[in-house]
Amino acid sequence: MRKFTIILTVLLALFLFIMPVLAATIDGIFTDWVGKAAVVDSGGVDDETSPEDSDITEYRADSDGSGLYVLMAWDDTGFNPSGSRAGITVKGADGNYYRIFSVMAGNPAVASIANVSVSSCGADPTCGTLTAVCSGASCTGAAIASTDTWADPFAGVPGHVSQDCSDNNPDCTLNDSAAELFVPWTFIGGMPNNGQFVFLTYGSYPSGPAQAPKDSSGSVGISCRNNNGTMVCYPSTPTAVDLVALKASSTASLSGWGLLLAAALVGILSAIIFRQRRGKAN
């Protein structure tokens, strides 16, 4: 029994060590985004109402050896057929800038791979001139899924009203639409070498992809750094990237199934230890 207890303890320790660094998966199930590096719109609740569907709320990021995973959230749950365009601007490991675009459209809101595109901006962080890298099916390996029930980070904030959503849907004060997107490193400057990082910001671009963002996440972004082969993402500013990286650690948390399994293992281990102590006491 003692040997079994030791084995179970080791398995539990390995499980809790490995699970937090698993990357998000693009499967339409958004529970694996809990605990990932996140930045909420610095402009606050309903800071963009013209047009309403250009109001963004937050974005999240994760990465591994294959590429970059991002979550992009809009403060709306229904869109017109042409939809709302938003983009993640990435400072790549090669020193160039890239922009990853996605479009949320329809009612209920849906994002599709046909409207995903990646462009290169060269050395220009404002992406005033875009050069196409890939679009739709040509973005080989890219994947996307969406939901219109992502929890709004501003839910319950005074002044957050459905009239500031394009479809006046009361649910949009509680839920957002969100797209989870994977882009291989090959399209955005390659995987960072050990010690290198990529830096991400988020904005909506209803006036055109090369225009200034209508709404944006502000100066705080998300950095994803290669720490000895393990990619770690964390909120940061461009001037604090190196400082933050020194104390960066994975913020990924267990998924719903992971939590259940961990709880089960803890319960089994606790029961065994309790039984052993009870046997000794008797």
Buried (B, 14 or more C-beta within 10 A) or exposed (E): EEEEBEEBBEEBEEBBEEBBBBBBBBEEBBEBBBBBBBBBBEBEBBBBBEBBBBBBBBBBBBBBEBBBBBBBBBBBBBBEEEBBBBBBBBBBBBEBBBBBBBBBBBBBBBBBBEBBBBBBBBEEBEBEEBEEBBBEEEBEEBBBBBBBBBBBBBBEEEEBBBEBBBBEBEBBBBBBBBBBBBBBBBBBBBBBEEEBBBBBBBBBBBEEEBEEBBBBBBEBBBBBBBBEEEBBBBBBBEEEBEEBBEEBEBBBBBBEEBBEBBEEBEEEBEEBEEEEEEEEEE
